Amino acid sequence: MAEINALTALGVVLATAATDAVYVMFTSAVVARRRLSAANWSAIWYTLSSFAVISYTENWIYVGFAAVGSWIGAYASMTFLHRPPGGPAPIGAAPE
């Protein structure tokens, strides 16, 4: 069994959480047909995902940490985007 570096594991969790959050923002921008926002979020998405991929390709155990980070990122960003009626518009929404 390979050793787990706690700092690398934390980095993978944070990178994949950020990656999923950015992916949700990218999707929101695409749905809202905001080209510049979608392009910017896409560039950030691929930049963040490279850290996690590079980190866990050397040790398969980090895939579990990537999954945890992915779950956290998607959950947090969906919580952030889901606003109650009358609240501020979600990021990426077209202005009214």
C-alpha positions as CSV (number, residue, x, y, z in Angstrom):
1,M,0.0,0.0,0.0
2,A,1.4,3.4,-1.0
3,E,1.8,6.1,1.6
4,I,-0.6,9.1,1.6
5,N,0.8,12.6,1.8
6,A,-1.7,14.6,3.9
7,L,-0.8,17.9,2.2
8,T,-1.2,16.4,-1.3
9,A,-4.5,14.8,-0.3
10,L,-5.8,18.1,1.0
11,G,-4.6,19.8,-2.2
12,V,-6.5,17.2,-4.3
13,V,-9.7,17.7,-2.2
14,L,-9.4,21.5,-2.5
15,A,-8.5,21.4,-6.2
16,T,-11.4,19.1,-7.1
17,A,-13.8,21.1,-4.9
18,A,-12.8,24.3,-6.7
19,T,-12.9,22.5,-10.1
20,D,-16.5,21.3,-9.6
21,A,-17.6,24.7,-8.3
22,V,-16.0,26.3,-11.3
23,Y,-17.7,23.7,-13.6
24,V,-21.1,24.7,-12.1
25,M,-20.3,28.3,-12.8
26,F,-19.2,27.5,-16.3
27,T,-22.5,25.6,-16.9
28,S,-24.5,28.5,-15.5
29,A,-22.7,30.9,-17.9
30,V,-23.4,28.6,-20.8
31,V,-27.1,28.3,-20.0
32,A,-27.3,32.1,-19.6
33,R,-25.5,32.4,-23.0
34,R,-22.7,34.6,-21.6
35,R,-19.8,33.8,-23.9
36,L,-17.0,35.7,-22.1
37,S,-18.0,34.3,-18.7
38,A,-18.2,30.8,-20.1
39,A,-14.8,31.1,-21.7
40,N,-13.2,32.5,-18.6
41,W,-14.8,29.8,-16.3
42,S,-13.7,27.1,-18.8
43,A,-10.1,28.3,-18.7
44,I,-10.1,28.3,-14.9
45,W,-11.8,24.9,-14.9
46,Y,-9.0,23.2,-16.9
47,T,-6.3,25.0,-15.0
48,L,-7.6,23.7,-11.6
49,S,-8.3,20.2,-12.8
50,S,-4.7,19.8,-13.9
51,F,-3.4,19.8,-10.3
52,A,-5.7,17.0,-9.2
53,V,-5.0,14.9,-12.3
54,I,-1.2,15.3,-11.9
55,S,-1.4,14.6,-8.1
56,Y,-3.4,11.4,-8.2
57,T,-2.0,9.8,-11.3
58,E,1.1,8.9,-9.3
59,N,-1.0,7.2,-6.6
60,W,-4.5,5.8,-7.2
61,I,-5.5,6.4,-3.6
62,Y,-5.8,10.1,-4.4
63,V,-8.8,9.4,-6.6
64,G,-10.9,9.0,-3.4
65,F,-9.8,12.4,-2.3
66,A,-10.6,13.8,-5.7
67,A,-14.1,12.3,-5.4
68,V,-14.6,13.9,-2.0
69,G,-13.5,17.3,-3.3
70,S,-15.7,16.9,-6.4
71,W,-18.7,16.3,-4.2
72,I,-17.9,19.2,-1.9
73,G,-17.4,21.6,-4.9
74,A,-20.7,20.6,-6.6
75,Y,-22.7,20.7,-3.4
76,A,-21.3,24.1,-2.3
77,S,-21.7,25.7,-5.7
78,M,-25.2,24.5,-6.1
79,T,-26.0,25.8,-2.7
80,F,-24.5,29.2,-3.7
81,L,-26.4,29.3,-7.0
82,H,-29.7,28.3,-5.4
83,R,-31.2,31.4,-4.1
84,P,-34.6,31.8,-2.4
85,P,-37.3,33.8,-4.3
86,G,-36.6,37.5,-4.1
87,G,-32.9,36.9,-3.3
88,P,-30.0,38.2,-5.5
89,A,-29.7,36.7,-8.9
90,P,-27.3,33.8,-9.3
91,I,-23.9,34.5,-10.8
92,G,-24.0,34.1,-14.5
93,A,-27.7,35.0,-14.8
94,A,-28.7,37.5,-17.5
95,P,-29.5,40.9,-16.1
96,E,-33.1,41.8,-15.9
